[in-house]
Structures are given as C-alpha cells and as structure tokens.
Amino acid sequence: MSWRLYGTEPRTGALDVWLIDSEEAATDVTPGSDWCLIVETSVPIEGYDMAESGRVEVAPIHSETPFADHLGETVLAVHDEADPDTGRLALELTFDSGRVRCETWSGDLRLSSK
C-alpha cells in the first residue's frame, strides 16, 4: 500500500493498494484523476519525497486496512460498479472470510469490510 505522510502526523488514507497473487502478478487499485476507480496491472512503486507537500510511503499492509484480514486467501468473486459516464466507481472482492469494498470518494481511495 502507499500512504501520504506529512511530517510526524499519522498516515492518511491509502493512495494505492497492490493486490499480489500467488504468481507475483500485481494489480493496482487507486483513484483516478477523474475520481473513477482505476484497477490495472502495475508493479508497486518506491516511496518518494514531495518536499513541503510530505512524502509517499510504500509498505506492506498493516492492520489498518480491511485487506489485512484476508492475506493469503483466494479471491472467490469480484463485483464491479460502474457508471457509463464516469467509469468504475467501486470494486468488491469476496474472500472465504468476508468482503472488501474499494471505492473513491472525493478523489480518495476508500476501503471497507463487509
């Protein structure tokens, strides 16, 4: 996952989530500039510094994300929600132990468990 950090403040919401399968293929889930949800094959990036705008940290997920409860599980189903004018709005992944919903809200990536 990647997060934006400002000084010593705690992490803000996720910027990107990379889902890596058993064959090491990575799928990036991130909000687009038009606030749609982008889901594409992409290798995780390195963190970087943005000077006075903070920095972006990239690290394995921690307990603060709904995906932490499903590490190592197989994705059983994927459900897309899209609008014909704006594109993908949400993606819901189903695991044996529950579901994770990825969506954008005001340009931010939102993750929730169901």
CYANA upper distance limits for C-alpha pairs under 8 A (distance plus 0.5 A):
  1 MET  CA     14 ALA  CA      7.09
  1 MET  CA     15 LEU  CA      7.82
  1 MET  CA     16 ASP  CA      5.96
  1 MET  CA     17 VAL  CA      5.00
  1 MET  CA     18 TRP  CA      6.63
  1 MET  CA     58 VAL  CA      6.07
  1 MET  CA     59 ALA  CA      6.17
  1 MET  CA     60 PRO  CA      6.52
  1 MET  CA     61 ILE  CA      6.36
  2 SER  CA     14 ALA  CA      6.24
  2 SER  CA     15 LEU  CA      5.86
  2 SER  CA     16 ASP  CA      5.69
  2 SER  CA     17 VAL  CA      7.22
  2 SER  CA     47 GLY  CA      8.13
  2 SER  CA     56 VAL  CA      6.96
  2 SER  CA     57 GLU  CA      5.91
  2 SER  CA     58 VAL  CA      4.78
  2 SER  CA     59 ALA  CA      7.02
  3 TRP  CA     11 ARG  CA      6.65
  3 TRP  CA     12 THR  CA      6.72
  3 TRP  CA     13 GLY  CA      6.81
  3 TRP  CA     14 ALA  CA      5.34
  3 TRP  CA     15 LEU  CA      5.88
  3 TRP  CA     16 ASP  CA      7.93
  3 TRP  CA     56 VAL  CA      6.04
  3 TRP  CA     57 GLU  CA      5.88
  3 TRP  CA     58 VAL  CA      7.15
  4 ARG  CA     11 ARG  CA      6.84
  4 ARG  CA     12 THR  CA      6.47
  4 ARG  CA     13 GLY  CA      8.06
  4 ARG  CA     14 ALA  CA      8.00
  4 ARG  CA     15 LEU  CA      7.58
  4 ARG  CA     54 GLY  CA      7.31
  4 ARG  CA     55 ARG  CA      6.23
  4 ARG  CA     56 VAL  CA      5.02
  4 ARG  CA     57 GLU  CA      6.91
  5 LEU  CA      9 GLU  CA      7.22
  5 LEU  CA     10 PRO  CA      7.39
  5 LEU  CA     11 ARG  CA      5.91
  5 LEU  CA     12 THR  CA      7.19
  5 LEU  CA     54 GLY  CA      5.94
  5 LEU  CA     55 ARG  CA      5.76
  5 LEU  CA     56 VAL  CA      6.57
  5 LEU  CA     57 GLU  CA      7.59
  6 TYR  CA     10 PRO  CA      8.29
  6 TYR  CA     11 ARG  CA      8.42
  6 TYR  CA     53 SER  CA      7.49
  6 TYR  CA     54 GLY  CA      4.89
  6 TYR  CA     55 ARG  CA      7.10
  7 GLY  CA     54 GLY  CA      6.96
 13 GLY  CA    108 ASP  CA      8.06
 13 GLY  CA    109 LEU  CA      7.57
 13 GLY  CA    110 ARG  CA      7.97
 14 ALA  CA    108 ASP  CA      8.46
 14 ALA  CA    109 LEU  CA      6.68
 14 ALA  CA    110 ARG  CA      8.08
 15 LEU  CA     30 THR  CA      6.77
 15 LEU  CA     31 PRO  CA      8.00
 15 LEU  CA    108 ASP  CA      7.72
 15 LEU  CA    109 LEU  CA      6.62
 16 ASP  CA     28 ASP  CA      7.08
 16 ASP  CA     29 VAL  CA      6.25
 16 ASP  CA     30 THR  CA      5.23
 16 ASP  CA     31 PRO  CA      8.27
 16 ASP  CA    109 LEU  CA      7.94
 17 VAL  CA     28 ASP  CA      6.19
 17 VAL  CA     29 VAL  CA      5.71
 17 VAL  CA     30 THR  CA      7.13
 18 TRP  CA     26 ALA  CA      6.41
 18 TRP  CA     27 THR  CA      5.82
 18 TRP  CA     28 ASP  CA      4.92
 18 TRP  CA     29 VAL  CA      6.78
 18 TRP  CA     42 SER  CA      8.38
 18 TRP  CA     43 VAL  CA      8.34
 18 TRP  CA     44 PRO  CA      6.95
 19 LEU  CA     26 ALA  CA      5.99
 19 LEU  CA     27 THR  CA      5.59
 19 LEU  CA     28 ASP  CA      6.97
 19 LEU  CA     29 VAL  CA      8.34
 20 ILE  CA     24 GLU  CA      6.04
 20 ILE  CA     25 ALA  CA      5.99
 20 ILE  CA     26 ALA  CA      4.88
 20 ILE  CA     27 THR  CA      6.94
 21 ASP  CA     25 ALA  CA      6.06
 21 ASP  CA     26 ALA  CA      7.16
 25 ALA  CA     41 THR  CA      8.11
 25 ALA  CA     43 VAL  CA      8.47
 26 ALA  CA     41 THR  CA      6.33
 26 ALA  CA     42 SER  CA      6.27
 26 ALA  CA     43 VAL  CA      6.23
 26 ALA  CA     44 PRO  CA      7.86
 27 THR  CA     39 VAL  CA      7.21
 27 THR  CA     40 GLU  CA      5.97
 27 THR  CA     41 THR  CA      4.88
 27 THR  CA     42 SER  CA      6.12
 27 THR  CA     43 VAL  CA      8.02
 28 ASP  CA     38 ILE  CA      8.13
 28 ASP  CA     39 VAL  CA      6.11
 28 ASP  CA     40 GLU  CA      5.87
 28 ASP  CA     41 THR  CA      6.47
 28 ASP  CA     42 SER  CA      6.08
 28 ASP  CA     43 VAL  CA      8.11
 28 ASP  CA     44 PRO  CA      8.09
 29 VAL  CA     37 LEU  CA      7.58
 29 VAL  CA     38 ILE  CA      6.23
 29 VAL  CA     39 VAL  CA      5.18
 29 VAL  CA     40 GLU  CA      7.38
 29 VAL  CA    102 CYS  CA      8.36
 30 THR  CA     37 LEU  CA      6.46
 30 THR  CA     38 ILE  CA      5.80
 30 THR  CA     39 VAL  CA      7.22
 30 THR  CA    109 LEU  CA      6.79
 31 PRO  CA     35 TRP  CA      6.23
 31 PRO  CA     36 CYS  CA      6.37
 31 PRO  CA     37 LEU  CA      5.14
 31 PRO  CA     38 ILE  CA      6.22
 31 PRO  CA    103 GLU  CA      8.38
 31 PRO  CA    104 THR  CA      6.45
 31 PRO  CA    107 GLY  CA      6.55
 31 PRO  CA    108 ASP  CA      6.80
 31 PRO  CA    109 LEU  CA      6.18
 32 GLY  CA     36 CYS  CA      5.72
 32 GLY  CA     37 LEU  CA      6.29
 32 GLY  CA     38 ILE  CA      6.29
 32 GLY  CA    107 GLY  CA      7.73
 33 SER  CA    107 GLY  CA      7.68
 34 ASP  CA     86 THR  CA      8.20
 34 ASP  CA    107 GLY  CA      8.08
 35 TRP  CA    104 THR  CA      6.85
 35 TRP  CA    105 TRP  CA      7.86
 35 TRP  CA    106 SER  CA      7.18
 35 TRP  CA    107 GLY  CA      5.17
 35 TRP  CA    108 ASP  CA      8.25
 36 CYS  CA     86 THR  CA      6.83
 36 CYS  CA     87 GLY  CA      6.32
 36 CYS  CA     88 ARG  CA      5.96
 36 CYS  CA     89 LEU  CA      5.97
 36 CYS  CA    104 THR  CA      7.13
 36 CYS  CA    107 GLY  CA      8.30
 37 LEU  CA     87 GLY  CA      8.04
 37 LEU  CA     88 ARG  CA      5.75
 37 LEU  CA     89 LEU  CA      5.99
 37 LEU  CA     90 ALA  CA      6.92
 37 LEU  CA     91 LEU  CA      8.49
 37 LEU  CA    103 GLU  CA      6.89
 37 LEU  CA    104 THR  CA      6.63
 38 ILE  CA     88 ARG  CA      7.66
 44 PRO  CA     58 VAL  CA      8.50
 45 ILE  CA     58 VAL  CA      7.72
 46 GLU  CA     57 GLU  CA      8.24
 46 GLU  CA     58 VAL  CA      6.72
 47 GLY  CA     55 ARG  CA      7.96
 47 GLY  CA     56 VAL  CA      5.64
 47 GLY  CA     57 GLU  CA      5.13
 47 GLY  CA     58 VAL  CA      5.60
 48 TYR  CA     55 ARG  CA      6.28
 48 TYR  CA     56 VAL  CA      5.81
 48 TYR  CA     57 GLU  CA      7.36
 49 ASP  CA     54 GLY  CA      6.98
 49 ASP  CA     55 ARG  CA      4.74
 49 ASP  CA     56 VAL  CA      6.83
 50 MET  CA     54 GLY  CA      5.75
 50 MET  CA     55 ARG  CA      5.58
 50 MET  CA     56 VAL  CA      8.08
 51 ALA  CA     55 ARG  CA      7.57
 61 ILE  CA     65 THR  CA      7.28
 61 ILE  CA     67 PHE  CA      8.12
 61 ILE  CA     68 ALA  CA      6.94
 62 HIS  CA     68 ALA  CA      6.72
 63 SER  CA     68 ALA  CA      5.99
 63 SER  CA     69 ASP  CA      8.23
 64 GLU  CA     68 ALA  CA      8.04
 65 THR  CA    111 LEU  CA      7.62
 65 THR  CA    112 SER  CA      8.45
 66 PRO  CA     70 HIS  CA      8.30
 66 PRO  CA    100 VAL  CA      6.86
 66 PRO  CA    111 LEU  CA      7.10
 66 PRO  CA    112 SER  CA      6.44
 66 PRO  CA    113 SER  CA      6.06
 67 PHE  CA     71 LEU  CA      7.09
 67 PHE  CA    100 VAL  CA      7.27
 70 HIS  CA     95 PHE  CA      7.47
 70 HIS  CA     97 SER  CA      7.54
 70 HIS  CA     98 GLY  CA      8.44
 73 GLU  CA     95 PHE  CA      7.00
 73 GLU  CA     96 ASP  CA      7.73
 74 THR  CA     95 PHE  CA      6.72
 74 THR  CA     96 ASP  CA      8.07
 75 VAL  CA     93 LEU  CA      6.96
 75 VAL  CA     94 THR  CA      6.31
 75 VAL  CA     95 PHE  CA      5.57
 75 VAL  CA     96 ASP  CA      8.42
 76 LEU  CA     93 LEU  CA      8.02
 76 LEU  CA     94 THR  CA      5.96
 76 LEU  CA     95 PHE  CA      5.96
 76 LEU  CA     96 ASP  CA      7.70
 77 ALA  CA     93 LEU  CA      6.41
 77 ALA  CA     94 THR  CA      5.55
 77 ALA  CA     95 PHE  CA      7.86
 78 VAL  CA     91 LEU  CA      7.50
 78 VAL  CA     92 GLU  CA      6.19
 78 VAL  CA     93 LEU  CA      5.22
 78 VAL  CA     94 THR  CA      6.85
 79 HIS  CA     91 LEU  CA      6.23
 79 HIS  CA     92 GLU  CA      5.58
 79 HIS  CA     93 LEU  CA      7.10
 80 ASP  CA     88 ARG  CA      7.48
 80 ASP  CA     89 LEU  CA      8.27
 80 ASP  CA     90 ALA  CA      6.43
 80 ASP  CA     91 LEU  CA      5.19
 80 ASP  CA     92 GLU  CA      7.03
 81 GLU  CA     88 ARG  CA      6.37
 81 GLU  CA     89 LEU  CA      6.03
 81 GLU  CA     90 ALA  CA      5.50
 81 GLU  CA     91 LEU  CA      6.79
 82 ALA  CA     86 THR  CA      8.00
 82 ALA  CA     87 GLY  CA      5.72
 82 ALA  CA     88 ARG  CA      4.57
 82 ALA  CA     89 LEU  CA      5.62
 82 ALA  CA     90 ALA  CA      7.42
 83 ASP  CA     87 GLY  CA      5.61
 83 ASP  CA     88 ARG  CA      6.85
 83 ASP  CA     89 LEU  CA      7.39
 89 LEU  CA    103 GLU  CA      6.38
 89 LEU  CA    104 THR  CA      7.03
 90 ALA  CA    101 ARG  CA      7.49
 90 ALA  CA    102 CYS  CA      6.04
 90 ALA  CA    103 GLU  CA      4.77
 90 ALA  CA    104 THR  CA      7.54
 91 LEU  CA    101 ARG  CA      6.34
 91 LEU  CA    102 CYS  CA      5.66
 91 LEU  CA    103 GLU  CA      6.95
 92 GLU  CA     99 ARG  CA      7.26
 92 GLU  CA    100 VAL  CA      6.17
 92 GLU  CA    101 ARG  CA      4.81
 92 GLU  CA    102 CYS  CA      6.65
 93 LEU  CA     99 ARG  CA      6.03
 93 LEU  CA    100 VAL  CA      5.83
 93 LEU  CA    101 ARG  CA      6.96
 94 THR  CA     98 GLY  CA      6.53
 94 THR  CA     99 ARG  CA      4.89
 94 THR  CA    100 VAL  CA      7.17
 95 PHE  CA     99 ARG  CA      6.31
 98 GLY  CA    113 SER  CA      7.83
 98 GLY  CA    114 LYS  CA      6.70
 99 ARG  CA    113 SER  CA      6.22
 99 ARG  CA    114 LYS  CA      5.56
100 VAL  CA    111 LEU  CA      7.35
100 VAL  CA    112 SER  CA      6.17
100 VAL  CA    113 SER  CA      5.14
100 VAL  CA    114 LYS  CA      6.69
101 ARG  CA    110 ARG  CA      8.44
101 ARG  CA    111 LEU  CA      6.13
101 ARG  CA    112 SER  CA      5.72
101 ARG  CA    113 SER  CA      6.77
101 ARG  CA    114 LYS  CA      7.94
102 CYS  CA    109 LEU  CA      7.51
102 CYS  CA    110 ARG  CA      6.24
102 CYS  CA    111 LEU  CA      5.25
102 CYS  CA    112 SER  CA      7.30
103 GLU  CA    109 LEU  CA      6.42
103 GLU  CA    110 ARG  CA      5.70
103 GLU  CA    111 LEU  CA      7.12
104 THR  CA    108 ASP  CA      5.77
104 THR  CA    109 LEU  CA      5.22
104 THR  CA    110 ARG  CA      6.13
105 TRP  CA    109 LEU  CA      7.16
105 TRP  CA    110 ARG  CA      7.24
